[in-house]
Amino acid sequence: MAELITVELIYPLPTEQELITIKVKTGCQVKQAIVASGILDKYPDIDLAKNKVGIFSKVCKLNETLREGDRIEIYRPLIADPKEARKKKASLQKEKINKN
């Protein structure tokens, strides 16, 4: 019989965080744990072909092998490009300074 390990899965939403703790077999991969957690049924907007995933804030592949205590994170797509947002903010600040 395969040994079980405990892992967490987190899916952050704008207003809340979904946190699921599950037991999986040793050697389980990230994708297998995500499917086993049932989160894909609860949040059909998660598309593993598009959403990036990570373990403890480090992006990883779906075939990464899990270890005891790992925390799988499913990242939502960015609404705005961070570079563009910084440029826009800097431009607005520059305009504000020039008006004064």
N, C-alpha and C positions, 0 to 999 in steps of 0.2 A: 504494500500500500504506500502511495506517495505521501511524503511529508507535506503538511500545509504551512503556508506562511501568511502573515497578515499584511495587507497593503491598504492604503487609502487612495481614494479617487476624489478629485475636487474639480468642480466646474463653476467658475466665478461668473455670476450674472450681475447686471448693473445694480440690482437692489438686494441681492442675497448671494450666498454661496451654497452650492449643493455639495455636501461632504458625505461620502459613502465609505464605510470600512468593510472590506470583504476578505475572506480566506480563499486562497488559490493554491494550486499544487506547485511545489518547487519546480522551477524551470518554466513557469508560466511567462508568456510574453505580454507586453503592454496591451496590444489589441485584444488578446484573449481575456484579459482582466476587465477591460472596458466593456466588452460584450457581456461577460458574466455578471457585471454589476447591474445591468438593466437600465443604465442611464440613457442609452440610445433610444429606448422605448419612451422614456419620460421626456426627453428633449430631442424630438425628431430633426431639429435644426442642426444638430451636430452631424457634420459630414467628415468622416475620418480621412477622406481623400483631400479635403481642404483645410480643416482645422489642424493646427500644429498641436503636438503633445510634448510634454516634458516630464522629467522626474526631478523634483526639488528645484524648480526654476531653470533647469538646463534642458533645452530642446533635445528630444531623442527620436529615434525611429520606432515605429509600431512593433517591430520585431525584437526590440530590446528585452532582454531577460530581466525579470524582476527579482529583487532581494527582499528579505524580511524588513518590514517597516518603510518601504518605499512609498512616496506620495506621487501618484500620477496626476498631472495637471492637464486639463483640456483647455486650450487657449481659444478665445473667440477672435474672429477676424477684427482687425483694426477698422474703426469707422473713418478715421482721417490719417493721412500720412504724417508721421511725427515731424519729419523734416519740413514739410509744407506748413504745418501748424506753427513751428518755431519761426519760420521766415515771416509768416503773416503777423505773428505777435511782435517780432522785432520791427517790422514795417510800421505797425500801428504805434508802437512806442516812439519811433523816430518821428512820425508825423506829429505826435503829441508834443514832443520836445520842440519841434520847429514852429509850432503854433505859439508857444510861450515865449 
